Amino acid sequence: MRQRGLAESTIGKRARVLARIAVFSGAPVCEASEYQLAGWRAGLTAGPDAVAADLSQVREFFRWLRAEGLRDDDPAVRLVRPRLARRLPRPIPDDQLLYALACAPPRIRPWLVLAGWAGLRAKEIAYLRRERVVETGRPPGILVAADATKGTTERYVPMCDFVAEELVPVLPASGWVFRRLDGQRGPNTPSLVSKLAGRHLHACGIAATLHQLRHRFGTAAYDVDHDLRVVQELMGHASVATTALYTKVSSSSAVATVQALPAPGHLRVVSAE
């Protein structure tokens, strides 16, 4: 998995899932039978998304065993996958975002700006380096590098004037843009960025997460000119199908459509003659 360039978090997740199966079966996980895997699957009580993620790890592992000639069969192939809902993005409302921004402490405020007005993920905020903020570019922008994003595809996100005004004054001379405060070297973890931003939002009475600010950016960007390809590039989506979900929560077209529907007081009375 490391040779394929998968994230350490993904490797750790697989190890934990396989360890739970080994405990359940009472034998090395590579020897688990179809019956034992089915019993483990039946005992999963988490939500559908979590169960589907665990099953994906298990299936990949047993496919690998078979490809390596370590097993002749694949006992995971018949594990029942839960039906997953195709959820829509849930952008934070603008009034809540502006309120949270006005109340944000200096450490949190740039994170809200980068998520809400540049669409950056928590990982992309945590791993942002000074040399990747190109304030003198044409246009000024942020290089979201392969080692700081989901997957490996880099992208360049232009900075609007507001983002530049907020970010440039707090940039360090070099290194990580947002330094750790615990005295340790290296960047903040994405989970810490997400947790602290979420804690601030909840303290403001807002039931939202940092990722919902990214959803706000994607929805607002689509509302500008309804160009899916542009929004896909800005968001860093591998598939335009993911970007297309923002069309379902875009307000401009939907409002125009429902406002155009005939309603009482606007209906033409048809004569009985």
N, C-alpha and C positions, 0 to 999 in steps of 0.2 A: 504493500500500500504506500509505503514511503517512496519507493522507486517510481511509482505512478504519480507522485506529487500530491497525494491526498493530505488534507489537514490533520494535524495531530489530534484535534478534537474528534474528527471522524474515526481515526484509528482507536482512540480511547473509548469511544462509544461502542465500536464493534467488540472490543475486548470485554467490556462490561456485560454486553448482551450475551456473549458466549460463556462468560463465567457464570451467569445466572442459569443458563441451560445445563451446564456441568453440575451445578449444585442440585438442580431439580432432578436430573437423571441419575446422579450418583456415580457417574462414569466420565471419562474424558469426552469432551464435546464432539470430537471427531468420530466417536463411536456411537453417537446417539441414533436411535432408530426412528423410523417414521412415527411409530406409536408414541414414543417418548416426546418427540417434538410436538405432536398433536396435543398431548397432555399439557405440555408447557404453554402452548398457544391458548388452550381453553382456560388457563388460569390467568391470562392477562386481563387486567381490569382498568387499564389506563384508557384515555380517549382514543378515538380512531386514528388520529394523526400519529400519536406516539406508538400505537400498536403497529401501524403500517411502517413506520421508521425502523422498529425492531425487526420486523419480518424481512425488510429489505436487507438488513445486515446479515441475518441468518442465511437468506437465500444466496447472497454473494459468497459467503464463506463456503457453503456446501458446493456451489458451482466451481469454486476454486479447488476444493478437494478432488472433485471428479476430474477437472482439467489436468491436475497434477498426477493423476493415476493413483491417488490415495484412497479412493472409493470407486466402486463400480456403479453405485446407484446415487440418487439424489433424494434423500428423505425429506427435504424441505419443499419439494416442488408442489405438493398438494396442500400446503398450509393455506388456510383460508384468509384472504386479505379483506379487511373491512372496507365497506363502501365509504369513500371520502366525499365530503361536500366541496364544491368549487366555490370557495368563499370570495366575496368581493372585497376590494380594499376598503379600509375604514379610515378615511382622512380625518384628522383633527379639524374641527371647525375653526375658521379664521379668528373669530373673536376669542376663543379659548387660547389659541396659539399666541396671539398678541398679548393677552393678559399674562400668560406664562413667561413670555419673553420680558415683559416689563418688570416682573418680579424675580427674574433669574439672577442668581449670584454670578460674579465674574467668571467663575470656572465653568458654569453650566451654559451661560448665554451663547458662547460661540458654537456649542454643540447643537443647540436648538436652531441656530441660524443655518448651519451646514446641513442639517436634516430637512428643515422646512423650506429653505430657499435654494438648496443645491442638490437635494435628494440623496445625500450620503447615508450609507448604512452605519451602524455603530462601529463595525470593524474598520470601515474606511475612515471614520473620524479618529478612532484610537490609533491607527497606524499611519496617520498623515505626517509626512515629513516636510520640513521647511523648503527643501529644494524642489518640491513638487507643487508648490504654490507659485504660480507664474503671474505675479501681479503686473509685470511689465509686458506681458504678451499681448498679441493682437488677435483675438480679444484676451483680456486677463482671464485666467482660469485655474483649475485644479486638475493635475494629472492624478487620476486614481490608478495607482500602479498594480501590477499583477500580484505582488506579494501583500497587497493591502485590501483586496477585494474578494468577493465571492467568485470562485472559479479562478480563471487566469487571464481573462480578457480585460485589457486596459481600456480606459476611456478618458476623454478630456471634457470636463464640465466647465463651460464658461461661467464666470462670476458676474452676477448683476452688480450694479453699483452698491446696493445695500450690503451684499455679502462682502465685497471688497472693503467697504468702510468699516465693517465690523471685524473682519479677520486680519487685515494687514497690520493694524496697530498692535495686535497681540502676538505677532509672529516672533519667534526667537531668532537668533542669528543663524542657527543651524540645528540639525537634529530633529527630534520629535517635536511637533507643534505643541502638543499637550503633554507636559511632563508629569510623571508620577509625583505624588506628594508624600510617599512613604519612605523616601530615601533610596529606593531600589533603582537599579538601572533598567533601561528598556521602556517600552511604551505602556500606557494603560491597557488593560485588557478590554476587549469589546463588551464583555459582560458587565464590567464596572461602569463603563460609559452608559450602557443601557440602563443599569440599575439606578445610578445616581440621577440621570435625567428623568427616569420614571418616578423616582421618589419625589423629585421637585414638582413634577406635574401633579402628582397625587396630593402633595402638600398645598397646591393651589386649588384643590377641589376638582381637578380634571381627571376623569377616568380614561386616560390615554397612555400610550407608550411612545417612546422615541421613534419607533418604526412607523407610527401613524403620522408623524410629521413628514416622513419620506413619502407616504401615500398622499399627503396633501400636496407635496411638490409635483408628483406625477399627475394627479388630477388637474391641478391648476395649469400645468404645462400643456396638457392635452386640450384644455379649454381655450388656449390662445389661438391655435389655428387648426386643431384636429388632425395633426400630422403624427400618425402612429410611429413612423420610423424615427422621427426626431426624438420623440419621447422614449422610444426603446434605447436609443443611443445615450440619452441623458441618464436614464435609470440603470443602464448596464444590464438589461435583460438579455438572456441568451436566446429566448424565443419571443417573437412578437405576440404570440398567444397570451403570454403573461401580461404584456403591455395592454393588450386589448381589453383586459378587465377594467382598465381605467375609463374606457368608453361607457361602461355600464353605470358608473357613478358620476360621470361628467354632467354638470347641471345645465349648461347653456342650451344644448339641443333638446334635452328632455323638457325643460321649462317652456321653451318656444313651442314644442309639440303639444303639451297638455293645455297651454294657454290658447292654442288655436282651436281646440275642440269646442263645438257649439254647446252653449249652456243656456238655462232659462233666462229670458230677457234678451237673448241674442238669436233665438230661433225664429225663423220666419213662419208666420201663421199661414197654413194652407187653407184656402177657402173650401168650404163644403161643396160649392158649386163646381 
